[in-house]
Amino acid sequence: MTEVGVWLIGFALIYTFILIGVGTISRKRAHKTGYFVGGRTFNKWMVAFCITGLFSGSTFISVLELSYLTGISAVWYGVAETIQVLIIAYLIIGPFRKKLVVTVSGMIGEKYGRKALGIGGAITAFAFPMWSVATSIGFASAIHVFTGISLTASIAFTAFLLYFYLRAGGMWSIATTQTLNFFVFILMFGVGIYAVLLNPGLDGLTAFAVEKPAMFSLNAVGNQVIVAWMGTFLVNVILAQAAFQMALSCKTPEEGQKGLKLAALFGVPFILLAIVFGVAAAIVVPGYSQGLVALPHYLTEVLPAPLVGLFFLGVWACALSWGAPCQFSGATSLGKDVGAALNPKATEAQLVSYTKKALLLLTFLMIAFGVLRTEQSAWWNILAWTLRNSSTFAPVVAVLFWKPATRTSVVYSMVVGFSAGLGWYALSGWSVSEFHLNIHPVWVGMSANLMTIMAITFIQKGNQMIAVPRAVLTRSGYGILAGFLTLLMLLAIRFQEIYVNGLLGLSLFLLLVTVWIGVMKVFPEIRSLAEALFRTDPLEVEYAIESGIKE
């Protein structure tokens, strides 16, 4: 074990004991105020620290690695994440807080029944350890380099630490831990800035920009990857379960909104400094295939051992700040939602017990994922989003906006969407940036999800649909039609360009979305059986009046 390894393990163990102490204290608060959402008593600062740790900690790790490999184009990952947080703050937090949402799968199950609850909870739980392992790879890489301990063992160490302190206090463990992590981040930033000033320095960065201009290109990572980041984060605004669980633990929707805005502001340094640190490492220690392995080598060439250990304590905090909420939220879906689906008479105490057992199961699943792939942490994040969004996007939209959707259509849409996204990744050889037919799996999965829910709903309830054809003759109806025709024309005229740039999947998905918006507008309700027999249209007149349409 190197000297840096001694400092690193020492800092990690000290911090671990602090976290265990925090978990012990949090256990008392959890008993008093609630295990899953902390009694909904968080203020804006607690929400801000929680969300900053959740999204910015993960973004820091992903952007750090990406910037070593592709330069400043990694900034788009951070931009997409920031836009997501702001949209949640302005549009989502209020309505979801009023519904007292705990999990996305719970929201689906509340409307579409136990089978939907169980399948949605299981798929969601399966995805969350992927997010957890994505950031754990950063700290595990440092342990591997400095101590010789395998990456698998390092990830296992991270996973079991998450298990022990989350099991103790639930949401209160996350809140208190995220606050501690925030101040560790500040220490990490200070050490990293000092390292960059020492080597390569500002002159070295300027010279590198001239020598390797591709590293300072905003699209070096590839248009398809950037579009996938943007699309995935934007779609994720109504599916960001771990963020909802923390933000919705607030006292009021207004407190949650303020906390999310602060988190978006706090996240900016994470994005910019990750790029600076990654590019600096590429200058000093080029040639590594894994940016997170190159970083430890870079820092050991520049800094004394204690400072290197302190920097990677911050990386450890990043892993915890993302991994802890992900593991807890996944365990909530598996324990609370799947548990309730299998045992609808379960008490709150039983559901908490199921969730604690689910935490242990997801711990082993996280380790298994770490064994399967230990490079490209951003890949794990996007795979998880692909699988979760491909299964729950259409059902959540249906819960919020489309009453006709049936229980069967929701269940099949989750299974088909999940299978399509996973299958397309397999066809693409599990690649980071090269995909079958040049279409990213996320668009395939979500398109299958949408088509399934529409098709089965019409098959089952088509004769009971209340058609409002005059909905097309409104301003929004004209807008939807214009959007569809514009997309169709662009696809026809510039097909080759769209295909080559990896935008075909997104274009087809957007076409499908406009069709569904039109369907939701024209078929907003279903008749009762009696109304279906007499073919009455009670909503058509009401809709015409509300839309200002004169007969």
FENDA-V342614 format. One record per helix or strand. SS is the DSSP state (H for helix, E for strand). FROM is the first residue (numbers start at 1). TO is the last residue. Records with the same first field share a line. If there is no record, write none. Layout:
# FENDA-V342614
SS = FROM-TO / FROM-TO
This chain:
# FENDA-V342614
H = 3-33 / 38-40 / 44-98 / 104-112 / 114-147 / 151-169 / 171-198 / 201-211 / 213-216 / 223-238 / 241-247 / 253-284 / 291-302 / 305-342 / 348-372 / 377-401 / 407-427 / 436-438 / 441-464 / 469-473 / 475-493 / 495-500 / 504-522 / 529-534 / 538-547
E = 42-42 / 250-250 / 465-466 / 525-526
